Amino acid sequence: MFMTWEKKILGKIYGPTKENGQWRIKTNAELITKYKSQDTVTVIKIRRLEWLGHVIRMNETRSVKKIFEGKLEGRRGKG
């Protein structure tokens, strides 16, 4: 059985399930099945690559894209 924080983290990683047009949180049994079948580190790496794909396709004016490309403009204020 999972501890509370483990269920919370795994619930965030694997996300909710959509059934019959309604979203629901996965049960402990579903989380155990998914957790046993996939390595958590692999899931995190896949999600990071997915995020990178979003960043690469972003508009050039978005701050996330500017930070990723290292094209920051202006000066930092005092303090």
C-alpha positions in Angstrom: 0.0 0.0 0.0 1.1 3.6 -0.7 1.8 6.2 1.8 -0.2 9.4 1.4 2.6 11.4 -0.2 3.5 8.6 -2.6 -0.1 8.4 -3.8 -0.2 12.2 -4.3 3.0 12.2 -6.3 2.0 9.2 -8.5 -1.4 10.7 -9.0 0.3 13.9 -10.4 2.6 11.9 -12.6 0.0 9.6 -14.1 -2.8 12.0 -14.1 -6.6 11.5 -14.0 -8.5 9.1 -16.2 -11.4 10.0 -18.5 -14.2 7.5 -18.6 -17.6 8.1 -20.3 -16.8 11.8 -20.7 -16.0 12.3 -17.0 -12.6 12.7 -15.3 -11.8 10.7 -12.2 -8.7 10.2 -10.0 -7.0 6.8 -10.4 -7.5 4.3 -7.6 -4.6 2.8 -5.5 -4.9 -0.4 -7.5 -4.5 1.4 -10.8 -1.6 3.4 -9.5 0.2 0.2 -8.3 -0.4 -1.4 -11.7 1.0 1.6 -13.6 3.9 2.1 -11.1 5.0 -1.5 -11.4 4.8 -1.5 -15.2 6.8 1.8 -15.8 9.9 3.2 -14.1 9.1 6.6 -12.6 12.4 8.1 -13.8 11.5 7.1 -17.3 8.1 8.7 -17.0 9.7 12.0 -15.8 12.2 12.0 -18.6 9.4 11.5 -21.2 7.4 14.3 -19.7 10.5 16.6 -19.8 11.0 15.8 -23.5 7.3 16.5 -24.1 7.7 19.9 -22.4 10.8 20.7 -24.5 8.7 20.0 -27.6 6.2 22.6 -26.4 8.9 25.2 -25.6 10.5 24.7 -29.1 7.2 25.4 -30.8 6.4 28.4 -28.7 6.2 31.9 -30.1 9.5 33.9 -30.0 8.0 36.5 -27.7 7.2 34.1 -24.9 9.6 34.5 -21.9 10.0 30.7 -21.5 11.3 30.5 -25.1 13.6 33.5 -24.6 15.1 31.9 -21.5 15.5 28.6 -23.3 17.4 30.2 -26.2 19.3 32.5 -23.9 18.1 35.7 -25.6 17.2 37.8 -22.6 16.9 41.5 -23.3 17.3 44.6 -21.1 19.0 44.9 -17.7 18.1 43.6 -14.3 17.0 46.2 -11.8 18.8 47.0 -8.6 18.2 45.0 -5.5 
